[in-house]
Amino acid sequence: MGEQPEPIMSEEIFDDTPPPGRLPNDNATPTIERAVNSYPARRRYKPYIQTPPRIEAVGGMIDIHCHAEYGQQDAMAVAKLASANGMYGILYKSIGKEDKRSAGPMEDVNKLIVELDRWSQETGVAPIKAWGGYALCRDNKPPSRQKVETQVKAGVAAFWLALANHANTFHIVGGKVRRWDPTADPKLHSDPLPWDLALKYGHYALDPKGKLKPEYEEAIRIIADNDRALSFGHSTHQEIFALAELVDKLNFKRAFIDHPFSPFVNITVEQMKQLSRIGIHFNFTYDELSPMLGVDPGKMYAAIRTVGVEHFTLSSDAGDTVFPNSVEAMRQITGYMAAFGLTQEEIEIVAMKNPAFIVGANPAEAVERSRELQAAA
């Protein structure tokens, strides 16, 4: 691999040991402070006139974190909206009915592709490309060779480590009690759990010595060998750096960290700089910017500018009813970053080229679609 970077587990950067601390999320700047930077940005950003229901400025973009399972936004409706507004593709992190989630996404994704192609022939609108994602602990069991190989064979493009049922999630925000008590009301949500209970009920990738458990390492090796993407999910800092060591050892470049400023992940810019040296990408999401989490877009922009646009992607993480649909969410998150200073060429990197690399698509095709639409406007 040539010259080796400095060790990725520097003591001054690595500050998370089990049980993980409730790290302060200082990226949600107070309103009075935020307005000083946000008002100049919003006043100078006037690249187009909005003409609803059309969604502007999303041509060529790829959303690598779209939710469309039962009870969320409709997968086909979002695909049609994305196609009509010139997006290049969507990676469905979740899709279909909840009782089918453990079986994987590809039956629903392939059905969507067929129906979307039929719609495209009827309307003359070019269809987006669609990919499926799979959460490795979705069935509430640890990762396994069988699960990974089955989903790779089915055509899954990206895998996620534990999410809502991660011990870290239970410890920070709690969870649906039904996850550990089958008799509980399906709508009942717990308070944050003590770490010992969170570990009892949730998933965690490390053994008592702080090393990756064998089943996690095996799963990641198979994902890397098959050139698929991997998100670290809601991993703690200790897990993130253990995973990063394996990613570095495997020279695996399709690993990424979702919503890095969310309370589940909450890594610092210095940690990003360190992790970026081995090729890990950081996927900022609309969810972070939304009122539900309240991250300051100015700080998101500053992180991209400091670490380097080549290490970032922008996505929606939308689907829940409280959010705009994923196409509009893509317009908003890329618009915020452009308002604060990303150039069009840099938007192409974070919303087209890098996402295309993550899903194994052709970056040039995504950019070409964007530029053709701009030229035709």
VOSENU-179356 format. One record per residue: residue number from 1; chain; x, y, z of N, C-alpha, C in turn. Coordinates in steps of 0.2 Angstrom, whole numbers. Layout:
<atoms>
[NUM 'A' [X Y Z] [X Y Z] [X Y Z]]
...
</atoms>
This chain:
<atoms>
[1 'A' [4 -6 0] [0 0 0] [4 6 0]]
[2 'A' [11 5 -1] [15 11 0] [16 14 6]]
[3 'A' [18 21 7] [19 24 13] [13 24 18]]
[4 'A' [14 21 24] [8 20 29] [7 27 32]]
[5 'A' [0 28 33] [-2 34 37] [0 33 44]]
[6 'A' [0 39 48] [1 38 55] [-5 33 58]]
[7 'A' [-4 30 64] [-8 25 67] [-15 28 67]]
[8 'A' [-21 24 66] [-27 27 66] [-30 27 73]]
[9 'A' [-27 24 78] [-30 24 84] [-26 28 89]]
[10 'A' [-24 34 87] [-20 39 91] [-24 40 97]]
[11 'A' [-20 40 103] [-24 41 109] [-27 48 110]]
[12 'A' [-24 53 107] [-27 60 108] [-34 60 104]]
[13 'A' [-35 56 99] [-41 56 95] [-46 51 98]]
[14 'A' [-44 45 100] [-48 40 102] [-50 41 109]]
[15 'A' [-56 43 110] [-59 45 117] [-65 41 119]]
[16 'A' [-66 35 116] [-72 31 118] [-71 24 120]]
[17 'A' [-72 23 126] [-71 16 129] [-78 14 132]]
[18 'A' [-79 7 131] [-86 5 134] [-86 6 141]]
[19 'A' [-91 8 145] [-97 10 141] [-96 17 138]]
[20 'A' [-99 18 132] [-98 25 128] [-101 30 132]]
[21 'A' [-98 36 132] [-101 42 135] [-106 45 131]]
[22 'A' [-111 48 134] [-116 52 130] [-112 58 127]]
[23 'A' [-109 58 121] [-105 63 119] [-109 70 117]]
[24 'A' [-107 76 119] [-111 82 118] [-111 83 110]]
[25 'A' [-117 84 108] [-117 86 100] [-117 93 100]]
[26 'A' [-111 96 99] [-110 103 98] [-111 106 91]]
[27 'A' [-113 102 87] [-114 104 80] [-121 108 79]]
[28 'A' [-125 108 84] [-132 111 84] [-131 118 87]]
[29 'A' [-128 122 83] [-127 129 85] [-133 133 87]]
[30 'A' [-133 137 93] [-138 141 95] [-141 145 90]]
[31 'A' [-147 147 89] [-150 151 84] [-147 157 83]]
[32 'A' [-146 161 89] [-143 168 88] [-136 168 85]]
[33 'A' [-132 162 87] [-126 162 84] [-126 160 76]]
[34 'A' [-130 155 75] [-131 152 68] [-133 157 63]]
[35 'A' [-138 162 65] [-140 167 61] [-135 171 58]]
[36 'A' [-129 172 61] [-124 177 59] [-121 174 53]]
[37 'A' [-120 167 52] [-118 164 46] [-123 162 41]]
[38 'A' [-129 160 43] [-134 158 39] [-137 163 35]]
[39 'A' [-138 169 37] [-142 174 34] [-138 177 28]]
[40 'A' [-131 178 28] [-127 180 22] [-128 174 17]]
[41 'A' [-127 168 19] [-127 162 14] [-134 162 11]]
[42 'A' [-140 162 14] [-146 162 11] [-148 168 7]]
[43 'A' [-145 173 8] [-147 179 4] [-143 179 -2]]
[44 'A' [-137 176 -3] [-133 177 -9] [-134 170 -13]]
[45 'A' [-138 165 -11] [-139 159 -14] [-146 160 -18]]
[46 'A' [-145 162 -25] [-151 162 -29] [-150 159 -36]]
[47 'A' [-149 153 -36] [-147 150 -43] [-152 148 -47]]
[48 'A' [-159 148 -45] [-164 147 -49] [-171 149 -45]]
[49 'A' [-176 149 -49] [-183 151 -46] [-186 144 -45]]
[50 'A' [-189 143 -39] [-193 137 -38] [-199 137 -42]]
[51 'A' [-201 132 -45] [-207 131 -49] [-211 124 -47]]
[52 'A' [-214 124 -41] [-217 118 -39] [-222 116 -44]]
[53 'A' [-224 109 -45] [-221 104 -41] [-214 101 -44]]
[54 'A' [-211 105 -49] [-204 103 -51] [-199 104 -45]]
[55 'A' [-194 99 -45] [-189 100 -40] [-183 101 -44]]
[56 'A' [-180 107 -42] [-174 110 -46] [-168 107 -44]]
[57 'A' [-163 107 -48] [-156 106 -46] [-154 99 -43]]
[58 'A' [-157 94 -45] [-156 87 -43] [-153 83 -48]]
[59 'A' [-153 86 -54] [-151 82 -60] [-144 78 -59]]
[60 'A' [-144 72 -61] [-138 68 -60] [-136 65 -53]]
[61 'A' [-140 67 -48] [-138 65 -41] [-140 58 -40]]
[62 'A' [-137 55 -35] [-138 49 -32] [-139 49 -25]]
[63 'A' [-145 47 -22] [-146 47 -15] [-144 40 -13]]
[64 'A' [-139 39 -8] [-137 33 -6] [-140 31 1]]
[65 'A' [-145 34 3] [-148 33 9] [-155 35 9]]
[66 'A' [-159 31 6] [-166 32 5] [-170 27 9]]
[67 'A' [-175 29 13] [-180 24 16] [-186 24 13]]
[68 'A' [-189 18 11] [-195 17 8] [-199 11 10]]
[69 'A' [-198 9 16] [-202 3 19] [-209 5 21]]
[70 'A' [-213 0 22] [-220 1 24] [-221 6 29]]
[71 'A' [-225 11 28] [-226 16 33] [-222 22 32]]
[72 'A' [-217 22 27] [-213 27 25] [-215 30 18]]
[73 'A' [-211 34 15] [-213 36 8] [-213 30 3]]
[74 'A' [-217 31 -2] [-219 26 -7] [-213 25 -12]]
[75 'A' [-210 19 -12] [-204 18 -16] [-205 20 -23]]
[76 'A' [-210 18 -26] [-211 19 -33] [-213 26 -35]]
[77 'A' [-217 30 -30] [-218 37 -31] [-212 41 -31]]
[78 'A' [-207 39 -26] [-201 43 -26] [-197 41 -32]]
[79 'A' [-196 35 -34] [-193 34 -40] [-195 38 -46]]
[80 'A' [-202 38 -47] [-205 42 -53] [-203 49 -52]]
[81 'A' [-203 52 -46] [-202 59 -45] [-194 60 -46]]
[82 'A' [-190 56 -44] [-183 57 -45] [-181 57 -52]]
[83 'A' [-185 52 -56] [-184 51 -63] [-186 58 -67]]
[84 'A' [-192 60 -65] [-195 66 -68] [-191 72 -67]]
[85 'A' [-187 72 -62] [-182 78 -60] [-175 77 -62]]
[86 'A' [-174 71 -65] [-167 70 -68] [-162 67 -64]]
[87 'A' [-164 65 -58] [-159 61 -54] [-156 55 -57]]
[88 'A' [-150 53 -55] [-147 47 -59] [-149 41 -55]]
[89 'A' [-150 41 -48] [-151 34 -45] [-153 35 -38]]
[90 'A' [-155 30 -35] [-157 29 -28] [-155 22 -25]]
[91 'A' [-151 23 -20] [-150 17 -16] [-155 16 -10]]
[92 'A' [-159 11 -11] [-164 10 -6] [-162 6 0]]
[93 'A' [-160 10 6] [-158 7 12] [-163 2 15]]
[94 'A' [-169 4 14] [-175 0 16] [-180 1 11]]
[95 'A' [-184 -5 10] [-189 -5 5] [-194 -11 7]]
[96 'A' [-201 -10 5] [-205 -15 6] [-208 -16 13]]
[97 'A' [-212 -21 14] [-215 -23 21] [-210 -25 26]]
[98 'A' [-212 -23 32] [-207 -25 38] [-206 -32 38]]
[99 'A' [-212 -36 37] [-211 -43 38] [-207 -47 33]]
[100 'A' [-205 -43 28] [-200 -46 23] [-193 -43 23]]
[101 'A' [-192 -39 28] [-185 -36 28] [-180 -40 29]]
[102 'A' [-180 -46 33] [-175 -50 34] [-173 -54 28]]
[103 'A' [-178 -55 23] [-176 -58 17] [-172 -54 12]]
[104 'A' [-171 -48 13] [-167 -44 9] [-172 -39 4]]
[105 'A' [-169 -34 1] [-172 -29 -3] [-173 -31 -10]]
[106 'A' [-170 -36 -13] [-169 -36 -20] [-176 -38 -24]]
[107 'A' [-180 -42 -21] [-186 -44 -24] [-190 -37 -25]]
[108 'A' [-191 -33 -20] [-194 -27 -21] [-191 -22 -25]]
[109 'A' [-184 -22 -25] [-180 -17 -29] [-181 -19 -37]]
[110 'A' [-180 -26 -38] [-181 -28 -45] [-188 -27 -48]]
[111 'A' [-193 -28 -43] [-200 -26 -45] [-201 -19 -47]]
[112 'A' [-198 -15 -43] [-198 -8 -44] [-195 -6 -51]]
[113 'A' [-189 -9 -52] [-186 -7 -59] [-190 -9 -65]]
[114 'A' [-193 -15 -64] [-197 -17 -70] [-203 -12 -71]]
[115 'A' [-207 -11 -65] [-212 -6 -66] [-210 1 -68]]
[116 'A' [-204 3 -66] [-202 10 -68] [-200 10 -75]]
[117 'A' [-197 5 -78] [-196 4 -85] [-202 4 -89]]
[118 'A' [-207 1 -87] [-214 1 -90] [-217 8 -90]]
[119 'A' [-216 12 -84] [-219 19 -84] [-214 23 -88]]
[120 'A' [-208 22 -89] [-203 26 -93] [-205 25 -100]]
[121 'A' [-207 19 -102] [-209 18 -109] [-215 22 -111]]
[122 'A' [-220 22 -106] [-226 25 -107] [-226 33 -107]]
[123 'A' [-221 36 -103] [-221 43 -102] [-215 46 -106]]
[124 'A' [-210 42 -108] [-204 45 -111] [-199 48 -106]]
[125 'A' [-200 47 -100] [-196 50 -95] [-190 45 -93]]
[126 'A' [-184 47 -94] [-178 42 -92] [-179 40 -85]]
[127 'A' [-178 33 -84] [-179 31 -77] [-172 31 -73]]
[128 'A' [-173 32 -67] [-167 32 -62] [-164 25 -62]]
[129 'A' [-158 24 -60] [-156 17 -58] [-158 16 -51]]
[130 'A' [-159 10 -49] [-160 8 -42] [-156 3 -39]]
[131 'A' [-154 3 -33] [-150 -2 -30] [-153 -3 -23]]
[132 'A' [-151 -9 -20] [-154 -11 -14] [-149 -11 -8]]
[133 'A' [-150 -10 -2] [-146 -10 3] [-149 -15 9]]
[134 'A' [-144 -18 13] [-146 -23 17] [-143 -22 24]]
[135 'A' [-147 -21 29] [-144 -21 36] [-143 -27 39]]
[136 'A' [-137 -28 41] [-134 -35 43] [-137 -38 49]]
[137 'A' [-140 -33 53] [-143 -36 60] [-150 -35 60]]
[138 'A' [-153 -34 54] [-160 -33 53] [-165 -38 56]]
[139 'A' [-162 -44 56] [-166 -50 58] [-165 -51 66]]
[140 'A' [-161 -46 69] [-159 -46 76] [-154 -52 78]]
[141 'A' [-150 -54 73] [-145 -58 74] [-139 -55 71]]
[142 'A' [-133 -58 74] [-127 -55 71] [-125 -56 64]]
[143 'A' [-121 -53 61] [-119 -54 54] [-116 -61 53]]
[144 'A' [-117 -64 47] [-115 -71 46] [-113 -71 39]]
[145 'A' [-109 -76 37] [-107 -78 31] [-113 -79 26]]
[146 'A' [-118 -83 29] [-123 -85 25] [-127 -79 23]]
[147 'A' [-129 -74 27] [-132 -68 26] [-129 -64 20]]
[148 'A' [-122 -63 21] [-119 -59 17] [-119 -62 10]]
[149 'A' [-117 -68 9] [-117 -72 3] [-123 -72 -1]]
[150 'A' [-129 -73 3] [-135 -73 0] [-137 -67 -3]]
[151 'A' [-136 -61 1] [-138 -55 -2] [-133 -52 -7]]
[152 'A' [-127 -54 -7] [-122 -53 -13] [-125 -56 -19]]
[153 'A' [-126 -62 -18] [-129 -66 -24] [-135 -63 -27]]
[154 'A' [-140 -60 -22] [-146 -57 -24] [-145 -51 -28]]
[155 'A' [-139 -47 -27] [-137 -41 -30] [-137 -35 -26]]
[156 'A' [-137 -36 -19] [-137 -30 -15] [-130 -26 -16]]
[157 'A' [-131 -20 -16] [-125 -15 -17] [-122 -13 -11]]
[158 'A' [-125 -12 -5] [-122 -10 1] [-125 -13 7]]
[159 'A' [-121 -14 12] [-123 -17 18] [-122 -12 24]]
[160 'A' [-126 -12 29] [-126 -8 35] [-125 -13 41]]
[161 'A' [-120 -10 45] [-120 -14 52] [-126 -11 56]]
[162 'A' [-126 -14 62] [-132 -13 66] [-134 -5 67]]
[163 'A' [-140 -4 67] [-143 2 67] [-148 4 73]]
[164 'A' [-154 3 72] [-159 5 77] [-158 0 83]]
[165 'A' [-156 -6 82] [-155 -11 87] [-148 -12 89]]
[166 'A' [-144 -7 88] [-137 -7 90] [-137 -5 98]]
[167 'A' [-133 -8 102] [-132 -6 109] [-131 2 110]]
[168 'A' [-128 5 105] [-126 12 106] [-133 16 105]]
[169 'A' [-137 14 100] [-144 17 99] [-148 16 105]]
[170 'A' [-148 10 108] [-152 9 114] [-150 14 120]]
[171 'A' [-143 15 120] [-140 18 126] [-141 26 125]]
[172 'A' [-142 28 119] [-142 35 118] [-149 38 117]]
[173 'A' [-154 34 114] [-161 36 113] [-166 31 115]]
[174 'A' [-164 25 117] [-168 20 118] [-171 16 112]]
[175 'A' [-176 13 113] [-179 9 107] [-186 7 108]]
[176 'A' [-189 4 103] [-195 1 103] [-195 -5 108]]
[177 'A' [-198 -5 113] [-198 -11 118] [-199 -17 115]]
[178 'A' [-203 -18 110] [-205 -24 107] [-198 -27 104]]
[179 'A' [-193 -24 103] [-187 -27 101] [-184 -32 106]]
[180 'A' [-185 -31 113] [-183 -36 118] [-189 -39 122]]
[181 'A' [-195 -36 121] [-200 -39 124] [-206 -40 119]]
[182 'A' [-207 -46 116] [-212 -47 111] [-219 -46 113]]
[183 'A' [-220 -46 120] [-227 -45 122] [-229 -37 123]]
[184 'A' [-224 -33 122] [-225 -26 123] [-229 -23 117]]
[185 'A' [-232 -17 119] [-236 -13 114] [-231 -11 108]]
[186 'A' [-233 -12 102] [-228 -11 96] [-226 -3 96]]
[187 'A' [-230 1 99] [-229 8 98] [-225 11 104]]
[188 'A' [-224 6 109] [-220 9 116] [-213 9 114]]
[189 'A' [-210 15 116] [-203 17 115] [-200 18 122]]
[190 'A' [-194 15 123] [-191 16 130] [-187 23 130]]
[191 'A' [-185 24 137] [-180 29 138] [-173 27 136]]
[192 'A' [-168 31 136] [-162 28 135] [-160 23 140]]
[193 'A' [-157 17 138] [-155 12 142] [-148 12 145]]
[194 'A' [-148 10 152] [-141 10 154] [-137 5 150]]
[195 'A' [-130 6 150] [-126 3 145] [-126 -5 146]]
[196 'A' [-127 -7 152] [-127 -15 153] [-133 -18 150]]
[197 'A' [-139 -14 150] [-145 -17 147] [-145 -16 140]]
[198 'A' [-142 -10 137] [-141 -9 130] [-137 -15 127]]
[199 'A' [-131 -17 130] [-127 -22 128] [-131 -29 128]]
[200 'A' [-135 -30 133] [-139 -36 134] [-144 -37 128]]
[201 'A' [-147 -31 126] [-153 -31 121] [-150 -29 114]]
[202 'A' [-145 -26 113] [-142 -23 107] [-136 -26 104]]
[203 'A' [-135 -25 98] [-129 -28 95] [-123 -23 96]]
[204 'A' [-117 -27 96] [-110 -23 98] [-105 -27 94]]
[205 'A' [-101 -24 90] [-96 -28 86] [-89 -30 89]]
[206 'A' [-88 -28 96] [-82 -29 99] [-82 -34 104]]
[207 'A' [-77 -38 105] [-77 -43 111] [-74 -39 117]]
[208 'A' [-74 -43 123] [-72 -39 129] [-65 -36 129]]
[209 'A' [-61 -39 124] [-54 -36 124] [-54 -30 119]]
[210 'A' [-60 -28 116] [-60 -23 111] [-58 -24 104]]
[211 'A' [-58 -31 103] [-57 -33 96] [-63 -35 92]]
[212 'A' [-63 -34 86] [-69 -36 82] [-71 -43 83]]
[213 'A' [-77 -45 84] [-79 -52 84] [-78 -55 78]]
[214 'A' [-77 -62 78] [-75 -65 72] [-80 -65 66]]
[215 'A' [-87 -65 68] [-92 -65 64] [-93 -58 60]]
[216 'A' [-91 -53 63] [-91 -46 60] [-85 -46 55]]
[217 'A' [-79 -48 57] [-73 -48 53] [-74 -52 47]]
[218 'A' [-77 -58 47] [-79 -62 42] [-83 -59 37]]
[219 'A' [-89 -56 40] [-94 -53 35] [-91 -47 31]]
[220 'A' [-87 -43 35] [-84 -38 31] [-79 -40 26]]
[221 'A' [-75 -45 27] [-70 -48 22] [-74 -50 16]]
[222 'A' [-80 -53 17] [-84 -55 11] [-87 -49 7]]
[223 'A' [-89 -44 11] [-91 -38 7] [-86 -35 3]]
[224 'A' [-80 -35 6] [-74 -32 3] [-72 -36 -3]]
[225 'A' [-72 -42 -2] [-70 -47 -8] [-75 -46 -14]]
[226 'A' [-81 -45 -12] [-86 -44 -18] [-87 -37 -20]]
[227 'A' [-83 -32 -17] [-83 -25 -20] [-90 -22 -19]]
[228 'A' [-93 -23 -13] [-99 -20 -11] [-97 -15 -6]]
[229 'A' [-102 -10 -5] [-101 -5 0] [-103 -7 7]]
[230 'A' [-100 -4 12] [-101 -5 19] [-102 1 23]]
[231 'A' [-108 2 26] [-109 8 31] [-107 5 38]]
[232 'A' [-104 9 42] [-103 7 49] [-109 7 54]]
[233 'A' [-114 10 51] [-121 10 55] [-120 15 61]]
[234 'A' [-123 12 67] [-123 17 73] [-117 15 77]]
[235 'A' [-112 13 75] [-106 11 79] [-103 16 83]]
[236 'A' [-101 14 89] [-97 18 94] [-91 20 91]]
[237 'A' [-87 25 94] [-81 27 92] [-76 21 92]]
[238 'A' [-76 17 97] [-71 12 98] [-73 7 92]]
[239 'A' [-79 5 91] [-80 1 85] [-78 4 79]]
[240 'A' [-79 10 78] [-77 14 71] [-70 13 70]]
[241 'A' [-66 14 75] [-58 13 74] [-56 6 73]]
[242 'A' [-59 1 77] [-58 -6 75] [-60 -8 68]]
[243 'A' [-65 -5 66] [-68 -7 59] [-63 -3 54]]
[244 'A' [-60 3 56] [-56 6 51] [-49 2 51]]
[245 'A' [-47 -1 56] [-41 -5 55] [-42 -10 51]]
[246 'A' [-47 -14 51] [-48 -19 46] [-49 -17 39]]
[247 'A' [-53 -11 38] [-54 -8 32] [-47 -6 29]]
[248 'A' [-43 -4 33] [-36 -2 30] [-32 -8 28]]
[249 'A' [-32 -13 33] [-29 -19 31] [-31 -23 25]]
[250 'A' [-38 -22 23] [-40 -25 17] [-40 -21 11]]
[251 'A' [-37 -14 12] [-37 -9 7] [-44 -9 4]]
[252 'A' [-49 -8 8] [-56 -8 6] [-58 -1 5]]
[253 'A' [-60 1 0] [-62 9 -1] [-69 10 -2]]
[254 'A' [-74 6 -1] [-81 7 -2] [-84 7 5]]
[255 'A' [-80 9 10] [-83 9 17] [-85 17 18]]
[256 'A' [-90 18 22] [-92 25 23] [-96 25 30]]
[257 'A' [-96 31 33] [-99 32 39] [-105 37 38]]
[258 'A' [-111 34 40] [-117 38 39] [-118 43 44]]
[259 'A' [-121 48 43] [-123 54 47] [-118 55 53]]
[260 'A' [-112 57 51] [-107 58 56] [-108 63 61]]
[261 'A' [-112 68 60] [-114 72 66] [-120 71 69]]
[262 'A' [-123 65 68] [-129 63 72] [-126 61 79]]
[263 'A' [-131 60 84] [-129 59 91] [-126 52 91]]
[264 'A' [-128 47 87] [-126 40 87] [-118 40 85]]
[265 'A' [-116 44 80] [-109 43 78] [-105 49 81]]
[266 'A' [-107 55 79] [-104 61 82] [-97 61 82]]
[267 'A' [-94 60 77] [-86 60 76] [-84 68 75]]
[268 'A' [-78 69 77] [-76 76 76] [-72 77 69]]
[269 'A' [-71 83 68] [-67 84 61] [-60 81 62]]
[270 'A' [-57 81 67] [-51 78 68] [-51 71 67]]
[271 'A' [-56 68 70] [-57 61 68] [-58 59 61]]
[272 'A' [-62 63 58] [-63 63 51] [-57 63 47]]
[273 'A' [-53 68 48] [-46 69 45] [-42 62 45]]
[274 'A' [-42 60 51] [-38 53 53] [-41 47 49]]
[275 'A' [-48 47 49] [-51 41 46] [-51 42 38]]
[276 'A' [-51 48 36] [-50 49 28] [-44 47 25]]
[277 'A' [-39 46 29] [-32 44 26] [-32 37 24]]
[278 'A' [-37 33 26] [-37 26 23] [-43 25 18]]
[279 'A' [-46 31 16] [-51 31 11] [-58 30 13]]
[280 'A' [-59 31 20] [-66 30 22] [-70 37 20]]
[281 'A' [-76 36 17] [-80 42 16] [-85 43 21]]
[282 'A' [-88 49 21] [-92 52 26] [-99 54 23]]
[283 'A' [-104 51 25] [-111 52 21] [-115 57 26]]
[284 'A' [-115 64 24] [-119 68 28] [-126 67 25]]
[285 'A' [-131 68 29] [-138 67 27] [-143 73 29]]
[286 'A' [-148 73 26] [-153 78 27] [-156 77 34]]
[287 'A' [-156 71 37] [-159 70 43] [-155 74 48]]
[288 'A' [-148 74 48] [-144 78 52] [-146 86 52]]
[289 'A' [-148 88 46] [-150 95 46] [-157 97 48]]
[290 'A' [-161 91 48] [-168 92 50] [-169 95 57]]
[291 'A' [-175 98 58] [-177 100 65] [-176 94 70]]
[292 'A' [-177 88 68] [-176 82 73] [-169 82 76]]
[293 'A' [-164 84 72] [-157 84 75] [-154 90 75]]
[294 'A' [-155 95 70] [-154 102 71] [-146 103 70]]
[295 'A' [-143 99 66] [-136 101 65] [-135 107 61]]
[296 'A' [-130 112 62] [-129 118 59] [-126 116 52]]
[297 'A' [-130 118 46] [-127 117 40] [-120 121 39]]
[298 'A' [-119 126 42] [-112 129 42] [-107 125 44]]
[299 'A' [-108 121 50] [-103 117 52] [-102 111 48]]
[300 'A' [-107 108 45] [-107 103 40] [-103 105 34]]
[301 'A' [-104 111 32] [-100 114 26] [-92 114 28]]
[302 'A' [-91 117 34] [-84 118 37] [-81 111 37]]
[303 'A' [-84 106 39] [-81 99 39] [-79 97 33]]
[304 'A' [-83 98 28] [-82 96 21] [-76 100 18]]
[305 'A' [-76 106 19] [-70 111 17] [-64 109 20]]
[306 'A' [-64 107 27] [-58 106 31] [-55 99 29]]
[307 'A' [-59 94 28] [-57 87 27] [-56 86 20]]
[308 'A' [-60 89 16] [-59 88 8] [-65 85 5]]
[309 'A' [-68 88 0] [-74 86 -3] [-73 79 -6]]
[310 'A' [-67 77 -8] [-66 70 -10] [-68 65 -5]]
[311 'A' [-69 66 1] [-71 61 6] [-78 61 8]]
[312 'A' [-82 65 5] [-89 66 7] [-94 64 2]]
[313 'A' [-100 62 4] [-106 61 0] [-112 65 4]]
[314 'A' [-117 67 0] [-123 70 3] [-129 65 1]]
[315 'A' [-133 64 6] [-139 60 5] [-145 62 9]]
[316 'A' [-151 59 8] [-157 61 11] [-158 58 18]]
[317 'A' [-157 51 19] [-159 48 25] [-166 50 27]]
[318 'A' [-170 51 21] [-177 53 22] [-182 47 21]]
[319 'A' [-188 48 22] [-193 42 21] [-199 43 27]]
[320 'A' [-197 45 33] [-202 46 38] [-206 51 36]]
[321 'A' [-212 51 39] [-217 56 37] [-216 63 39]]
[322 'A' [-212 64 44] [-210 71 46] [-205 74 42]]
[323 'A' [-202 70 37] [-197 73 33] [-200 75 26]]
[324 'A' [-197 79 22] [-199 80 15] [-197 73 11]]
[325 'A' [-199 72 5] [-197 66 2] [-190 66 0]]
[326 'A' [-187 61 -2] [-180 60 -3] [-177 65 -9]]
[327 'A' [-182 66 -14] [-179 70 -19] [-179 78 -17]]
[328 'A' [-184 80 -13] [-184 87 -10] [-178 87 -5]]
[329 'A' [-177 82 -1] [-172 82 4] [-165 83 0]]
[330 'A' [-164 79 -6] [-158 80 -9] [-157 87 -12]]
[331 'A' [-162 90 -14] [-162 97 -16] [-160 102 -10]]
[332 'A' [-163 100 -4] [-161 105 1] [-154 104 4]]
[333 'A' [-152 98 5] [-145 97 8] [-140 99 3]]
[334 'A' [-140 98 -4] [-135 101 -8] [-136 108 -9]]
[335 'A' [-142 111 -8] [-143 118 -9] [-140 122 -3]]
[336 'A' [-140 119 3] [-137 122 9] [-130 122 8]]
[337 'A' [-127 116 6] [-119 116 5] [-117 121 -1]]
[338 'A' [-121 122 -6] [-119 126 -11] [-120 134 -8]]
[339 'A' [-125 135 -4] [-126 141 -2] [-120 143 3]]
[340 'A' [-117 139 6] [-112 140 11] [-105 140 7]]
[341 'A' [-105 138 1] [-99 138 -3] [-96 133 -7]]
[342 'A' [-100 127 -8] [-98 122 -12] [-99 124 -19]]
[343 'A' [-94 123 -24] [-95 125 -31] [-99 120 -34]]
[344 'A' [-102 121 -40] [-105 116 -44] [-101 110 -45]]
[345 'A' [-95 111 -47] [-90 105 -48] [-89 101 -41]]
[346 'A' [-90 104 -36] [-89 101 -29] [-96 97 -28]]
[347 'A' [-101 100 -29] [-108 97 -29] [-108 90 -33]]
[348 'A' [-105 91 -39] [-105 85 -43] [-101 79 -39]]
[349 'A' [-95 81 -36] [-91 76 -32] [-95 73 -27]]
[350 'A' [-99 77 -22] [-102 74 -16] [-109 71 -18]]
[351 'A' [-112 73 -23] [-119 71 -24] [-119 66 -31]]
[352 'A' [-114 66 -34] [-114 62 -40] [-108 57 -41]]
[353 'A' [-102 60 -41] [-96 55 -42] [-95 51 -36]]
[354 'A' [-94 53 -30] [-93 49 -24] [-99 44 -23]]
[355 'A' [-105 46 -23] [-110 41 -22] [-110 36 -28]]
[356 'A' [-109 38 -34] [-108 33 -39] [-103 28 -37]]
[357 'A' [-97 30 -35] [-92 25 -33] [-94 21 -27]]
[358 'A' [-98 23 -23] [-101 19 -17] [-105 13 -20]]
[359 'A' [-109 15 -24] [-114 10 -27] [-111 6 -33]]
[360 'A' [-105 7 -35] [-102 4 -41] [-105 6 -48]]
[361 'A' [-108 12 -48] [-110 15 -54] [-105 19 -58]]
[362 'A' [-106 21 -64] [-102 25 -68] [-102 33 -66]]
[363 'A' [-97 36 -63] [-98 43 -61] [-99 47 -66]]
[364 'A' [-96 46 -72] [-96 50 -78] [-103 51 -81]]
[365 'A' [-107 45 -80] [-114 45 -83] [-118 50 -79]]
[366 'A' [-117 49 -72] [-121 54 -67] [-120 61 -69]]
[367 'A' [-113 63 -70] [-112 70 -71] [-114 72 -78]]
[368 'A' [-114 67 -83] [-116 69 -89] [-124 71 -89]]
[369 'A' [-128 67 -86] [-135 68 -85] [-136 75 -82]]
[370 'A' [-132 77 -77] [-133 83 -74] [-132 89 -79]]
[371 'A' [-126 88 -82] [-124 94 -87] [-129 94 -93]]
[372 'A' [-131 89 -95] [-136 89 -101] [-142 92 -99]]
[373 'A' [-145 91 -93] [-151 94 -90] [-150 102 -89]]
[374 'A' [-144 104 -87] [-142 111 -86] [-142 114 -93]]
[375 'A' [-139 111 -98] [-138 114 -104] [-145 115 -108]]
[376 'A' [-149 110 -106] [-156 111 -109] [-161 115 -106]]
[377 'A' [-159 118 -100] [-163 122 -96] [-164 129 -99]]
</atoms>
